[in-house]
Amino acid sequence: MSLSEDLIVPTPTTPQDAEPGLEEQGEPVDSSMEEFYRLYQELIIITLVLTTTIFVSVWIAYSLNIALNYLLGACSGVLYLRMLAKDVERLGREKQSLSKTRLALLVALILLASRWNQLQILPIFLGFLTYKATLIIYVVRVAVISDSR
């Protein structure tokens, strides 16, 4: 499966697949889910661009080993973001609250880094936080666009 196939998220096709209650409000059934999928794709793309830019910068400024540690953390951050999106997608239909099992990914990664001599905790942790930088960029961009109107 290629990266472009991973980024394409199917849209709900029936009212049962979409968020409940929207059909009574006169809004198309799947418009909110389509908006969610567009946001998810945008966040993934921004995260991948940031990851690539930071990876190359760290490689140039420090070393390949530190850059690869960062990349490991960033990839786990993308996985975390994907798990979060899947959890949010199920919210309302199948579940009433978000699960906290995604944090096990970070805990396992930090434990692995602390036990294995080739891995360094700080670059991995900062790589994991790349998805947070994506969220900050998105929020600032949306705030600037809404202020300019």
C-alpha positions as a Python dict, from the first residue, in 0.01 Angstrom:
ca = {
    (1, 'M'): (0, 0, 0),
    (2, 'S'): (148, 332, -101),
    (3, 'L'): (153, 650, 104),
    (4, 'S'): (-107, 813, -119),
    (5, 'E'): (-344, 521, -60),
    (6, 'D'): (-296, 560, 316),
    (7, 'L'): (-394, 927, 297),
    (8, 'I'): (-718, 860, 110),
    (9, 'V'): (-982, 803, 370),
    (10, 'P'): (-1321, 668, 259),
    (11, 'T'): (-1622, 889, 319),
    (12, 'P'): (-1938, 748, 473),
    (13, 'T'): (-2195, 642, 216),
    (14, 'T'): (-2503, 585, 428),
    (15, 'P'): (-2671, 787, 702),
    (16, 'Q'): (-2575, 512, 948),
    (17, 'D'): (-2206, 569, 869),
    (18, 'A'): (-2224, 944, 920),
    (19, 'E'): (-2261, 1140, 1238),
    (20, 'P'): (-2607, 1081, 1386),
    (21, 'G'): (-2855, 1365, 1386),
    (22, 'L'): (-2725, 1562, 1090),
    (23, 'E'): (-2994, 1444, 853),
    (24, 'E'): (-3262, 1619, 1063),
    (25, 'Q'): (-3077, 1951, 1054),
    (26, 'G'): (-3103, 1983, 677),
    (27, 'E'): (-2724, 1951, 636),
    (28, 'P'): (-2593, 1679, 407),
    (29, 'V'): (-2532, 1361, 603),
    (30, 'D'): (-2163, 1324, 536),
    (31, 'S'): (-2048, 1688, 509),
    (32, 'S'): (-1908, 1696, 861),
    (33, 'M'): (-1724, 1370, 805),
    (34, 'E'): (-1588, 1498, 474),
    (35, 'E'): (-1462, 1805, 657),
    (36, 'F'): (-1303, 1578, 919),
    (37, 'Y'): (-1129, 1371, 649),
    (38, 'R'): (-1001, 1686, 475),
    (39, 'L'): (-864, 1813, 807),
    (40, 'Y'): (-702, 1477, 877),
    (41, 'Q'): (-536, 1468, 534),
    (42, 'E'): (-414, 1826, 574),
    (43, 'L'): (-267, 1750, 916),
    (44, 'I'): (-91, 1439, 786),
    (45, 'I'): (57, 1628, 491),
    (46, 'I'): (179, 1915, 710),
    (47, 'T'): (328, 1665, 955),
    (48, 'L'): (511, 1479, 677),
    (49, 'V'): (649, 1804, 532),
    (50, 'L'): (764, 1917, 877),
    (51, 'T'): (916, 1576, 947),
    (52, 'T'): (1113, 1577, 623),
    (53, 'T'): (1237, 1933, 675),
    (54, 'I'): (1340, 1875, 1034),
    (55, 'F'): (1498, 1537, 955),
    (56, 'V'): (1723, 1689, 687),
    (57, 'S'): (1807, 1986, 912),
    (58, 'V'): (1902, 1763, 1205),
    (59, 'W'): (2107, 1540, 976),
    (60, 'I'): (2301, 1843, 849),
    (61, 'A'): (2340, 2008, 1190),
    (62, 'Y'): (2412, 1699, 1404),
    (63, 'S'): (2449, 1347, 1270),
    (64, 'L'): (2263, 1076, 1086),
    (65, 'N'): (2215, 877, 1410),
    (66, 'I'): (2038, 1167, 1584),
    (67, 'A'): (1835, 1239, 1269),
    (68, 'L'): (1723, 875, 1253),
    (69, 'N'): (1624, 890, 1621),
    (70, 'Y'): (1417, 1198, 1541),
    (71, 'L'): (1264, 1020, 1241),
    (72, 'L'): (1166, 722, 1458),
    (73, 'G'): (988, 957, 1697),
    (74, 'A'): (822, 1150, 1416),
    (75, 'C'): (694, 830, 1254),
    (76, 'S'): (547, 722, 1586),
    (77, 'G'): (387, 1067, 1613),
    (78, 'V'): (224, 1016, 1272),
    (79, 'L'): (104, 675, 1387),
    (80, 'Y'): (-33, 837, 1704),
    (81, 'L'): (-215, 1099, 1494),
    (82, 'R'): (-361, 823, 1277),
    (83, 'M'): (-477, 629, 1583),
    (84, 'L'): (-633, 946, 1723),
    (85, 'A'): (-817, 1010, 1396),
    (86, 'K'): (-955, 655, 1392),
    (87, 'D'): (-1067, 698, 1752),
    (88, 'V'): (-1238, 1030, 1676),
    (89, 'E'): (-1401, 878, 1367),
    (90, 'R'): (-1567, 610, 1584),
    (91, 'L'): (-1678, 864, 1844),
    (92, 'G'): (-2055, 892, 1861),
    (93, 'R'): (-2134, 583, 1655),
    (94, 'E'): (-1953, 310, 1843),
    (95, 'K'): (-1802, 483, 2146),
    (96, 'Q'): (-1892, 761, 2383),
    (97, 'S'): (-1538, 865, 2480),
    (98, 'L'): (-1183, 854, 2346),
    (99, 'S'): (-959, 572, 2456),
    (100, 'K'): (-626, 637, 2620),
    (101, 'T'): (-442, 336, 2479),
    (102, 'R'): (-263, 559, 2226),
    (103, 'L'): (-36, 679, 2506),
    (104, 'A'): (103, 326, 2531),
    (105, 'L'): (277, 395, 2200),
    (106, 'L'): (479, 681, 2351),
    (107, 'V'): (549, 490, 2672),
    (108, 'A'): (673, 186, 2477),
    (109, 'L'): (889, 405, 2256),
    (110, 'I'): (1051, 583, 2552),
    (111, 'L'): (1108, 252, 2733),
    (112, 'L'): (1268, 107, 2420),
    (113, 'A'): (1491, 414, 2385),
    (114, 'S'): (1600, 395, 2748),
    (115, 'R'): (1696, 25, 2717),
    (116, 'W'): (1868, 31, 2379),
    (117, 'N'): (2204, 212, 2365),
    (118, 'Q'): (2169, 317, 2000),
    (119, 'L'): (1854, 518, 2069),
    (120, 'Q'): (1842, 858, 2234),
    (121, 'I'): (1536, 966, 2426),
    (122, 'L'): (1535, 1341, 2353),
    (123, 'P'): (1541, 1327, 1970),
    (124, 'I'): (1278, 1053, 1974),
    (125, 'F'): (1053, 1251, 2208),
    (126, 'L'): (1095, 1571, 2007),
    (127, 'G'): (1021, 1376, 1690),
    (128, 'F'): (705, 1243, 1849),
    (129, 'L'): (598, 1600, 1927),
    (130, 'T'): (619, 1699, 1559),
    (131, 'Y'): (246, 1636, 1525),
    (132, 'K'): (191, 1896, 1799),
    (133, 'A'): (386, 2150, 1590),
    (134, 'T'): (152, 2063, 1304),
    (135, 'L'): (-149, 2143, 1521),
    (136, 'I'): (5, 2475, 1626),
    (137, 'I'): (72, 2568, 1262),
    (138, 'Y'): (-285, 2477, 1168),
    (139, 'V'): (-441, 2676, 1454),
    (140, 'V'): (-226, 2984, 1386),
    (141, 'R'): (-307, 2968, 1015),
    (142, 'V'): (-681, 2937, 1081),
    (143, 'A'): (-666, 3222, 1335),
    (144, 'V'): (-482, 3450, 1092),
    (145, 'I'): (-722, 3369, 808),
    (146, 'S'): (-1027, 3432, 1027),
    (147, 'D'): (-879, 3761, 1159),
    (148, 'S'): (-810, 3888, 808),
    (149, 'R'): (-1175, 3853, 705),
}
